[in-house]
Amino acid sequence: MTTTTANYRCPLCQQPLLLINNSYCCERNHSFDQAKQGYVNLLPVQAKRSKEPGDNKTMVQARRAFLDQGFYQPLVDSMLALYNEYANYTMPVFDAGCGEGFYTHQHKTDNNIVYGVDIAKETVKIAAKRYQHCHFSVATLADLPFTDEYFGWLYSVYAPILESEFTRILQPNGYLLTVTPAEQHLFELKSLIYRQANHHDVSKKPIEKLNLIKEQRLNYPMHFTHSKDILNLLAMTPFAFKATPELITQLEQLSEFTCQADFILRLYQKSA
């Protein structure tokens, strides 16, 4: 499996970037060094809203450990089934908000080129070091470092969905797959934290102009037999900020726990 040179545009002037001696450079002499792990940081300082934007180190480590146990592999299998059914295998693929590359690398084949972008530098560093056959960069989803109509397949798993920017980089007839939580997602975990746990609101549909061609629900129970997996699940969610020390102690003592995974997958297509 080989990897070609990445196709990026300059985040400062929108001119094409060329990889020259381990630096991505444009004709206006803007330069971005490729890190030793293989990724490139294309997030201008003025685009940062904090010193270290994105998920913190604790969330990153917890998510990586949790995903490595395969609890979300049924979701990946469903995503890949849609990819295999609808995609042209040679079209470039983009993972919006790629994190540690869990979903990114599983879309890589011998015939395609796959990109992952995340605003959190530490997650991108992990992804690039671990999955060297994909291209990873640090960037904001609000201003992606790619030319217009470059990608044929784009997906977003829990990441912010920015329709105008996603549509800009999609080819005519290209596809956008979104994965969002359905009503019962992690409800049992939420019930331990909140006095009155609410189901996820599934009424919000941020895509207005692309054509919805398929929608499916994926629901299955996750059975935990190790407390560390439960704690990792908690740590990778926003619920962690509401967890009391007493709850952490309670979870540490659990030898079994069952929690629902509940997702909505929506596949959209851009008009020709």
Helices and strands as residue ranges (DSSP letters): E 18-20, E 23-25, E 31-33, E 40-41, G 45-47, H 57-68, H 73-86, E 93-96, G 105-107, E 114-118, H 121-130, E 135-138, E 151-157, H 163-169, E 170-181, H 187-193, E 211-224, H 227-235, G 238-242, H 245-252, E 257-269
